[in-house]
Amino acid sequence: MIAIASVTKTFDSGKGRRHLALADISLDIAAGEFVSILGPSGCGKSTLLYIVGGFIPPSTGAVLVKGARVSGPSPDRGPVFQEFALFPWKTVLGNVMYGLERQGVRRAQATARARELIAMVHLGGYESFYPKELSGGMKQRVAIARTLAYGPSILLMDEPFGSLDAHTRTRLQNDLLEIWERDRKTVMFVTHSVEEAVFLSDRIVMMSRSPGRVKDVIAIDLPRPRSRADLLLDRRFQDYVVNIERLMEEPAPEPRR
């Protein structure tokens, strides 16, 4: 589904200085796979996600989606960011309908689809509410429903639960897995949380400190569907969390020359 081939990204940091954000990233992600990108702040996790999304170009290398080179954003790749980016003048229903209407879907059909998605993210009854009337977790549910509305096969999620309290974050993790189990979309999920990555993922891509390189790729062999209550009692889950925490603290090996 996604092939990242030798991607490097350098930014101009001003006064003629260059900042190497990503160095020679190569990674393949299969259709329907849930992959988390994990690493310290400033390692280029979000930069990699934006390159896959087509929002910024790589300096060298390429990203292919379904065999086609990424040259810009596409409705096939749906972003969900930490900032909810909802239209404050639109209701919940209006926000979720927005992408459908831009695609030319008839209003009645768009309304029906939007209501279905609002129910899916457990916001039935809030269709006429405005963003200012919603909690942070509810706003993120609206943002997820709005992205799902135009039917992307890939979800690109950049710390979508990072600003939420622990209880709301846990609920939204469960909601996301429920949606993923139903549709099996391909997901790239950026996070700082080891426990979140282990709970959600099929594989975790560990990145090194800046410049970001792939430090390790860990397959998460835990049963699905997943229950947090069950996993917290599962020694394998605990071992994954502890071992990955340790791995994050280890220095990355020097790149081969």
C-alpha positions in Angstrom: 0.0 0.0 0.0 2.7 2.5 1.0 6.4 2.2 -0.1 8.8 4.7 1.4 12.1 4.5 -0.6 15.3 6.1 0.7 13.5 9.3 1.8 15.7 12.1 3.1 14.5 15.6 4.1 16.6 18.7 4.7 15.1 22.0 5.7 16.6 25.5 5.4 17.0 26.7 9.0 18.1 30.2 8.0 21.4 32.1 7.5 22.5 29.5 5.0 22.3 26.6 7.5 20.6 23.4 6.6 18.9 21.0 9.0 18.8 17.3 8.2 15.4 16.1 9.6 15.2 12.6 8.0 18.0 10.4 6.7 17.5 7.5 4.3 14.1 6.3 5.5 12.9 3.1 3.8 9.7 1.3 4.9 6.9 -0.7 3.4 3.4 -0.7 4.9 0.8 -3.4 3.8 -2.8 -2.7 3.0 -4.9 -2.8 6.2 -1.9 -2.6 8.5 -1.8 -0.4 11.6 1.7 1.0 11.9 2.8 3.4 14.7 5.8 5.7 14.3 7.5 6.1 17.6 10.5 8.2 18.7 11.7 11.2 20.7 10.6 14.8 20.0 12.3 16.3 17.0 13.1 12.9 15.3 11.0 13.7 12.2 8.0 11.5 12.9 5.5 14.2 11.8 7.8 15.2 8.8 7.6 11.6 7.6 3.8 11.6 7.9 3.5 14.9 6.0 5.7 13.5 3.2 3.5 10.5 2.9 0.5 12.8 2.9 2.0 14.8 0.0 2.0 18.0 2.1 5.8 18.5 1.8 8.1 16.9 -0.8 11.2 14.7 0.2 14.6 16.2 -0.6 15.6 12.8 -2.0 13.9 9.5 -2.4 10.2 8.8 -3.1 6.9 7.7 -1.6 4.7 5.4 -3.6 1.0 4.7 -2.7 -0.5 1.7 -4.6 2.5 1.9 -6.9 1.9 5.6 -7.9 4.5 8.3 -6.8 3.1 10.8 -4.3 3.3 14.3 -5.7 0.7 16.0 -3.5 -2.3 15.5 -1.2 -5.1 13.2 -2.2 -8.5 12.2 -0.8 -7.1 8.6 -0.7 -4.9 9.7 2.2 -6.9 11.2 5.1 -5.1 13.3 7.7 -6.1 13.5 11.4 -4.0 15.9 13.4 -3.7 16.8 17.0 -5.2 20.2 16.2 -8.9 19.5 15.5 -9.1 22.1 12.7 -12.9 22.1 12.6 -14.9 24.9 11.0 -16.2 26.9 14.0 -19.1 28.3 12.0 -20.4 24.8 11.1 -22.2 22.3 13.2 -21.0 18.8 13.8 -23.2 17.7 10.9 -21.9 20.5 8.7 -18.3 19.7 9.5 -18.7 16.0 8.7 -20.6 16.7 5.5 -18.0 19.2 4.2 -15.8 16.8 2.3 -18.8 15.0 0.8 -20.3 18.2 -0.5 -16.9 19.2 -2.0 -16.9 15.9 -3.8 -20.3 16.7 -5.3 -22.3 14.2 -3.3 -26.0 15.1 -3.3 -27.1 16.8 -0.1 -29.5 14.1 1.0 -26.9 11.4 0.5 -24.2 13.5 2.2 -26.5 14.1 5.2 -27.3 10.4 5.5 -23.6 9.4 5.3 -22.6 12.1 7.8 -25.2 11.0 10.3 -24.0 7.4 10.0 -20.4 8.4 10.7 -21.5 10.6 13.6 -23.2 7.6 15.1 -20.1 5.5 14.5 -17.9 7.8 16.6 -20.6 7.9 19.3 -21.8 11.4 18.8 -25.4 10.7 17.9 -27.6 13.6 19.2 -24.8 16.2 18.8 -25.4 16.9 15.1 -26.5 20.5 15.7 -23.8 21.4 18.2 -21.0 23.8 17.3 -17.3 23.0 18.0 -17.2 25.6 20.9 -19.9 23.5 22.6 -17.8 20.3 22.5 -15.1 18.8 24.7 -11.7 18.1 23.2 -12.4 14.4 22.8 -15.7 15.1 21.1 -14.0 17.5 18.7 -11.5 14.8 17.8 -14.3 12.4 17.2 -15.8 14.9 14.7 -12.4 15.3 13.0 -12.1 11.5 12.6 -15.7 11.3 11.2 -15.0 14.2 8.8 -11.9 12.4 7.5 -13.7 9.1 7.2 -16.5 10.7 5.3 -14.6 11.0 2.0 -13.5 7.4 2.1 -9.7 7.4 2.3 -8.0 4.0 2.2 -5.2 5.4 4.3 -5.4 7.3 7.6 -2.4 9.5 8.5 -2.7 10.3 12.2 -0.3 12.8 13.9 -0.6 12.4 17.6 -4.4 12.8 17.4 -4.9 12.1 21.1 -1.9 13.8 22.4 -3.7 16.9 23.9 -6.4 14.9 25.6 -6.7 13.8 29.2 -5.8 10.1 30.0 -9.4 8.9 30.3 -10.6 10.5 27.0 -7.4 9.3 25.3 -8.2 5.7 26.3 -11.8 5.9 25.1 -10.7 7.3 21.7 -8.0 4.6 21.4 -10.8 2.0 21.9 -13.0 3.9 19.4 -10.3 4.0 16.8 -9.6 0.3 17.1 -13.3 -0.4 16.8 -13.4 1.6 13.5 -10.2 0.0 12.3 -11.5 -3.5 13.0 -14.6 -2.7 11.0 -13.0 -1.1 7.9 -9.3 -2.3 8.1 -8.0 0.9 6.6 -4.2 1.3 6.4 -3.1 3.5 9.3 0.2 5.4 10.0 -0.1 6.7 13.5 2.5 9.0 15.1 2.8 9.0 18.9 5.2 9.6 21.8 3.4 7.0 23.9 4.9 3.5 24.0 1.8 2.0 25.6 -0.5 3.6 23.0 1.7 2.3 20.2 1.7 -1.3 21.6 -2.0 -1.3 22.2 -2.9 -0.1 18.7 -0.3 -1.5 16.4 0.6 -4.4 14.2 4.1 -3.0 13.9 6.0 -0.2 15.6 8.7 1.8 13.7 11.2 3.1 16.1 13.0 6.2 15.0 16.3 7.6 16.3 17.0 11.1 17.5 17.6 13.8 14.9 18.3 13.2 12.1 15.5 10.6 12.1 16.5 7.2 10.9 14.7 3.8 11.3 16.2 2.4 14.5 14.2 -0.8 14.7 10.8 -2.2 13.5 9.0 -4.3 16.1 6.1 -6.7 15.2 3.4 -6.7 17.9 2.1 -10.2 18.3 -0.9 -9.7 20.4 -4.4 -11.1 19.7 -7.1 -9.0 18.0 -9.7 -7.7 18.7 -7.9 -6.1 21.7 -9.3 -5.3 25.1 -7.3 -2.9 27.2 -8.4 -4.6 30.4 -7.2 -8.0 29.1 -3.9 -6.7 27.8 -3.0 -4.9 31.0 -3.0 -8.4 32.6 -1.1 -10.0 29.7 2.6 -10.4 30.4 3.4 -10.1 26.7 1.9 -6.6 26.6 3.9 -5.6 29.6 7.1 -7.0 28.1 6.6 -5.1 24.9 6.2 -1.9 26.7 9.2 -2.4 29.0 11.5 -3.6 26.2 10.5 -0.8 23.8 11.0 1.8 26.6 14.5 0.5 27.0 15.2 0.5 23.3 14.2 4.1 23.1 16.8 5.0 25.7 19.6 3.2 23.8 21.7 5.2 21.4 21.1 4.4 17.7 24.0 2.6 15.9 26.1 4.8 13.7 25.0 4.6 10.0 27.1 2.6 7.6 29.3 4.6 5.3 
